[in-house]
Amino acid sequence: MTKKILLSVFLLPAAMAFAQQYGGMWIPTELNEKEMKDLGMKISAKDIFNTQKPSIKDAVVQFNGGCTAEIISPKGLLLTNHHCGYGQIQAHSTVQNDLLSNGFWAKNPDGELPNPGVKVDFIVDIKEVTDQILEGTDNLVEPELTKKINKNIEVYKNSQKIESYQSIIVKSMYYGNKYYAFTTETYKDIRLVGAPPQSIGKFGSDTDNWVWPRHTGDFSMFRIYAGKDNKPAEYSKDNVPYVPKHYLPVSIKDKTENDFTFVFGFPGKTTEYLPAVAVEKIMTDIDPARIAVREVALKTLDEKMRTDSETRIKYASKYASVANYWKKWIGEVEGLKKSNAVEKKVMYEGSLVAKNHEIKATLDQLNKLYNDQAPYALNNAYYTEVVRNAETLKLAGDYYDYIASVEAGKMDDKELTKLKTKVTSFYKDYSAELDAKVTAKLLTLYANKTAPQFLPIGFAKYKDENQNVPVIEEMSKNSIITGRAQVNGATLTGDIEKAFSNQDKLIKTLKKDPIYQLYVSMKETYMKNADPQFTSLQGKIDELQKKFMAQQMATDKDRKFFPDANSTLRVTYGKVKGSTPRDAVSYGYQTHLAGVMEKYIPGDYEFDVPKKLIDLYNKKDYGIYKDKTGDVPVGFTATNHTTGGNSGSPALDANGNLVGLNFDRQWEGTMSDINYDPRFSRNIMVDTKYILFIIDKYADSKWLIDEMKVIK
């Protein structure tokens, strides 16, 4: 952080107070109900979350641990994003039966496809348990503090009576100043019902990702199945569709600007209360490092995927996952700069210090710690991204952990089975030849971008990419990790049981493996020269951040605080609204099918359009799904404060009816994870009119619409 910014924290007048804007990610038991009603909400907070009678929360689930989904029929029909169900659609796809390209629509319940391992979680209850969890911790410091908190959590969980299919998850909020217990209920028989082709569900692909105007029909449909008693059960042909306590009516009424909306889901992670120095480090150091690594990986994958269909299918889901946050971080950096996030934080900190001078000492310490941590944090960003995106190194990491576990005597049959299952699944969508190129190029980047003290001895030999590619390819050819060499008479990609048949020989061979040795040199250097310092300083930062959070809440009585997102159930609210993100640039709040046709590029992997959709457009065969313009609305934006994990979340109107499906944010506002700014922050949703239009007119699956309660 510059000296100028540091000094300005304490030179600003106390009058420069933080101006609260509506927004936030509210725990549904602690809703900002008055403001929601002032903005136009017609229902009550009890209609949204109620443990005594059915409420909207009973129709909202966490989908497979990462996205959100919602129930839209009395037969357990589940709606989520196409990109949330992408892995399942991919798993059912082959070159001969490419559901990604062709789409899939069950014609009746018997045609719905099972998805082993997929689950959904309902939230049954939420309770604040701060007093119980922090009991006896007043005079404790780390590591005793964490030990005591963990013990209190276990005591609390063991004291609660729950069903066998329920769990209790205790989460800290406000950096450990408060704790909440979430009772969850898990269903494990989830079947694929329908998905449009990716030319609809992923229309615009990476070019349009995080971008508005948007024309993506980003939805897929599943169904929850239960035992005959309507309770959770493992997959069985005898299971029946789940009967929900509540399901969402689907509204196809026209939208107008400034209509009230709220989004109900499981946002993943935000950091709204960081000090200015932390935001500056993210903006100038951490995000640019992550962007650089993923840029190299994506470019290399893309070159192969464009020319080879098998690779395209194999890497489709992984490519999308890597590209998602690459583009998000680019927008985040630009948004932090455009919204003057650091300067705003500085001003706010100045106003806090003016009210409570003790905060100055906290901020001084935070500034020093972040600056001390900076070189280690930068190496952490490069190292973790390189190892994550070079799949060959990622595999080496799995085998490194395996050897460590065996040598520590912790590798039992159960853990060994888990490892074999994990790597077998990984190899299914892995190309050793392609990833050798990715790995080589990422090693070149790491060698050139990393300070010498963080590099293994002799690592400078990887600085030249032209020399590096054939070197890593040769290592890959001679590696058992890549599946191109044998151990125990088999390859790990072919007969994994035979490859593991002689564990001693496998471990000896792994330790001599060239890829394994490369990974070990990188990991051990990182663990010696960067990780301990990074982790130690982060522990001190976290401790101070908890204090800073408590000081903010105690000092700023005019601000309404909500906890940062942490994958727990939240409500955010706002208004349907367009935006003016740049000078002389204005976006409307609604896109239409005509916009799909404007972007149409025949045969293009991002902007192709199915012939049937073109025919429907040309005939204007829109049925009841057109709006007052005579066209079918596709997407819309609003000021709801969303983030990753909100994908698939229901967007609801003032009466609690489903009006859209959240799937993205506008690129100019992706900094909202750190600095929500209503001038730029917009969430992007698929319009329910477009969803039902595709199901009815395109997919000829009106039987699904007949299950729903459609509000016209």
Secondary structure as GFF3:
##gff-version 3
##sequence-region A 1 712
A	DSSP	alpha_helix	3	11	.	.	.	ID=ss1
A	DSSP	alpha_helix	33	38	.	.	.	ID=ss2
A	DSSP	alpha_helix	45	48	.	.	.	ID=ss3
A	DSSP	three_ten_helix	56	59	.	.	.	ID=ss4
A	DSSP	beta_strand	60	63	.	.	.	ID=ss5
A	DSSP	beta_strand	67	71	.	.	.	ID=ss6
A	DSSP	beta_strand	77	80	.	.	.	ID=ss7
A	DSSP	alpha_helix	86	91	.	.	.	ID=ss8
A	DSSP	alpha_helix	99	102	.	.	.	ID=ss9
A	DSSP	beta_strand	104	105	.	.	.	ID=ss10
A	DSSP	three_ten_helix	109	111	.	.	.	ID=ss11
A	DSSP	beta_strand	113	114	.	.	.	ID=ss12
A	DSSP	beta_strand	120	128	.	.	.	ID=ss13
A	DSSP	alpha_helix	130	133	.	.	.	ID=ss14
A	DSSP	alpha_helix	144	159	.	.	.	ID=ss15
A	DSSP	beta_strand	166	173	.	.	.	ID=ss16
A	DSSP	three_ten_helix	174	176	.	.	.	ID=ss17
A	DSSP	beta_strand	178	187	.	.	.	ID=ss18
A	DSSP	beta_strand	189	195	.	.	.	ID=ss19
A	DSSP	alpha_helix	198	201	.	.	.	ID=ss20
A	DSSP	alpha_helix	205	208	.	.	.	ID=ss21
A	DSSP	beta_strand	220	226	.	.	.	ID=ss22
A	DSSP	beta_strand	240	241	.	.	.	ID=ss23
A	DSSP	beta_strand	250	251	.	.	.	ID=ss24
A	DSSP	beta_strand	260	265	.	.	.	ID=ss25
A	DSSP	alpha_helix	276	281	.	.	.	ID=ss26
A	DSSP	pi_helix	282	286	.	.	.	ID=ss27
A	DSSP	alpha_helix	287	305	.	.	.	ID=ss28
A	DSSP	alpha_helix	309	338	.	.	.	ID=ss29
A	DSSP	alpha_helix	341	355	.	.	.	ID=ss30
A	DSSP	alpha_helix	358	389	.	.	.	ID=ss31
A	DSSP	alpha_helix	391	407	.	.	.	ID=ss32
A	DSSP	alpha_helix	413	428	.	.	.	ID=ss33
A	DSSP	alpha_helix	432	449	.	.	.	ID=ss34
A	DSSP	three_ten_helix	452	454	.	.	.	ID=ss35
A	DSSP	three_ten_helix	459	462	.	.	.	ID=ss36
A	DSSP	alpha_helix	465	477	.	.	.	ID=ss37
A	DSSP	alpha_helix	496	499	.	.	.	ID=ss38
A	DSSP	alpha_helix	503	512	.	.	.	ID=ss39
A	DSSP	alpha_helix	514	529	.	.	.	ID=ss40
A	DSSP	alpha_helix	531	555	.	.	.	ID=ss41
A	DSSP	beta_strand	570	575	.	.	.	ID=ss42
A	DSSP	beta_strand	579	582	.	.	.	ID=ss43
A	DSSP	beta_strand	585	587	.	.	.	ID=ss44
A	DSSP	beta_strand	590	592	.	.	.	ID=ss45
A	DSSP	alpha_helix	593	599	.	.	.	ID=ss46
A	DSSP	alpha_helix	611	619	.	.	.	ID=ss47
A	DSSP	three_ten_helix	623	625	.	.	.	ID=ss48
A	DSSP	beta_strand	633	638	.	.	.	ID=ss49
A	DSSP	beta_strand	650	652	.	.	.	ID=ss50
A	DSSP	beta_strand	658	665	.	.	.	ID=ss51
A	DSSP	three_ten_helix	667	673	.	.	.	ID=ss52
A	DSSP	beta_strand	683	687	.	.	.	ID=ss53
A	DSSP	alpha_helix	688	693	.	.	.	ID=ss54
A	DSSP	pi_helix	694	698	.	.	.	ID=ss55
A	DSSP	alpha_helix	702	705	.	.	.	ID=ss56
A	DSSP	beta_strand	710	711	.	.	.	ID=ss57
###
